[in-house]
Amino acid sequence: MSTARATILSAISEALRPRRTAKTDPAMISAEATALLTRVPPTRPDRVSGALEATFLARLAQPAIGGSGERIATLAEFPDSVRRYLAANGLPSALALPPDPALAALDWSGVTARDHIATDELVAVGHAFGGIAETTSVVFHSAPISPTLFAFLPMHLIVALPADRLWGWLEDYACVAARTPTPRNVNLVTGPSGTTDIEGTLVRGAHGPGHLHVVIYGPPSPRSAKD
């Protein structure tokens, strides 16, 4: 190593040494993290406002997103929402159901529910980890009870989304994810899949579901998109 290079690297190392020591202080780390959070709201674009559920559902229905959704009181009502969706869209009363105990315990009478998903599945349901109003995204964490393929293979995906895990902004989800056991796979699904690669014509279902219906359930979140 040349003398000049060694001098430069030594100076850099010396300059960083006090910061290394300071960064090991938990109180200082916490204070710096808190200070960074105070800088976030002014940098956010004015994309969402008001109640998170209303914001999410309104944006989901916009042509740019192209999904649909509804609000129910409890998860027990989810099968009724699914049956309504199937009837409204002229679909058979059959679907793929992930191995989620909360979903399996519901009353699926009148619907043929399979515990596996085919590559050409017409309809499947899912149970989201949460949702983000800013991007109108549904968040899926992979797990034995939440296989990743359920979010990609069906033409129609009907998702149950807990209201208390609906966040206003992407960084709000990131804060929660940082305190959550890391899954092998995280997928943010924003509306139906679509592409205009061929002659500028919109084709739905190119890389995932061609239709996305989100059903928000549970006690409403007290937060708003401005929080």
WOMOTA-V879104 format. One record per pair of residues at least 4 apart in sequence whose C-alpha atoms are under 6 Angstrom apart, sorted by the first residue. I is the first residue (numbers start at 1). J is the second residue. D is the distance in whole Angstrom. If there is no record, write none. Layout:
BEGIN
I&J&D  I&J&D
END
This chain:
BEGIN
6&10&6  19&23&6  48&225&6  49&225&5  49&226&6  50&224&5  50&225&6  51&224&5  52&56&6  52&224&5  52&225&5  54&58&6  56&60&6  56&133&5  56&136&6  60&65&6  60&67&5  61&66&6  61&67&5  61&68&5  62&66&6  65&191&5  67&191&5  67&212&5  67&213&6  68&213&5  69&213&5  69&214&4  69&215&5  70&215&5  71&215&6  71&216&5  72&217&5  73&217&5  73&218&5  74&217&5  74&218&5  75&217&6  79&108&6  86&91&5  93&111&5  94&111&5  94&112&4  94&113&6  95&113&5  95&123&5  95&124&5  96&113&6  96&114&5  96&116&6  96&117&5  96&124&4  97&113&6  97&114&6  97&115&5  97&125&6  98&115&6  99&145&5  100&145&5  119&153&6  121&154&5  122&154&5  122&155&5  122&156&6  123&154&5  123&156&5  123&157&6  124&154&6  124&157&5  125&157&6  125&158&5  125&159&6  126&159&5  127&159&6  127&160&5  128&139&6  128&140&5  128&161&5  129&139&6  129&140&5  130&139&5  130&165&5  130&166&6  131&137&6  131&138&4  131&139&5  131&166&5  132&136&5  132&137&5  132&166&6  132&167&5  132&168&6  132&169&6  133&168&5  134&168&6  134&169&5  136&190&6  137&188&6  137&189&5  137&190&4  138&188&6  138&189&5  139&187&6  139&188&5  140&186&6  140&187&5  141&183&6  141&186&5  142&146&5  142&147&6  142&148&6  142&183&6  142&185&5  143&147&6  149&153&6  152&208&4  152&209&6  153&208&6  154&209&5  155&209&4  155&210&5  156&209&6  156&211&5  157&212&5  158&213&5  158&214&6  159&214&5  159&215&6  160&215&5  161&215&6  161&216&5  162&216&6  162&217&5  162&218&6  163&216&6  163&217&6  163&218&6  163&220&6  163&221&6  164&221&5  168&225&5  191&212&6  192&209&6  192&210&5  192&211&5  192&212&5  193&204&6  193&205&5  193&206&6  193&207&6  193&208&5  193&209&6  193&210&5  194&203&5  194&204&4  194&205&6  194&206&6  195&202&6  195&203&5  196&200&5  196&201&5  196&202&5  204&210&5  205&209&5  205&210&4
END
